[in-house]
Amino acid sequence: MRKEVENWWKQANRDLLSAENAFKSKDYYVAAFLCQQSVEKGLKALYIKKRKESPGAVHSLIYLGKNTKILTNFTVH
C-alpha cells in the first residue's frame, strides 16, 4: 500500500475514534465535524488507491464519492 494511502487511512480511523469520544461527551458539533473529516480522509485514501494520483485540495464528499465510484446517480437540487 502506498504510504500516502496508509497515512490518510490511519488519520480517518483516528478521526472516527475522536468523533466517538466527542459523541460520548455530548459534544455533538465536534462529533459531526470529525465524522465528516473521517469520511473525507477515508475517501481520499480510496481515491489515491484506485486512481494512483492525489485528488488535490478537494474537500467535497460528493466529488470524492463519485470519482471513487462508490457514489452513483446522485444529484444535488
N, C-alpha and C positions, 0 to 999 in steps of 0.2 A: 504494500500500500504506500502511495506517495506520502511523504512526511506532512505535506500541507493538508492532505485529506485527514490524516490521523489527528493533526492539531485541531482542525475545525470540529471533528467528531468528539474529541475529548472535551473541548470547550462547550459544545452543545450539551453533552451529558452533565457537565458541571453546572451550567446554567439551569438545567432541568432540576437538579438536586437543590439548587438555591431557590428556585421557584417553589418547590415543595416545602422547603423550610419557611419561606415567606408566607405561604398559604396557611401553614400551621400556626404561624404567629399572627394571623389575621391581617397581614399587610398585603391586601388583595391587589392594590395597584402595582406593587412591586412584583408580586407573583405573576400578574398578567404580562407585565413588561418582560420578565425573564422567560416566560413561556414563548413569547414571540421571538426573543433572541435565540432561544434554544432551537426553535424550528428553522429560523433563518440560517443558523450556523450548520445545522444538520443538512439542510438543502444545499448549502454551498459545498459541503463535503461531497454530497452525491453528485452535484454538478461537475465538480472537478474530476471525480472518479469516472463519470460517464463520458464527459466531453473532452477530457485531457487538456483543459485550459481553465483559467480563472474566470469567474463571472464579472470580475472588476468590482467597482464600488457600488454595487446594486444592493438595495435593501428590500425590494419588492418580493413578497412571498408568492404573489401571482406569477411574476416573471420567472422566478426560480422554479416554481412548481410546473409551469408549462414547459420550460426548457430542460427539465429533467424527465418530462413525460409522466409525472405522477399526477398531474392536474390536466384534465382534458375537458373540452366542452364547457368551459367556464366563461361567462360574460359578465361584465360589470355594467349595471344600469344606472 
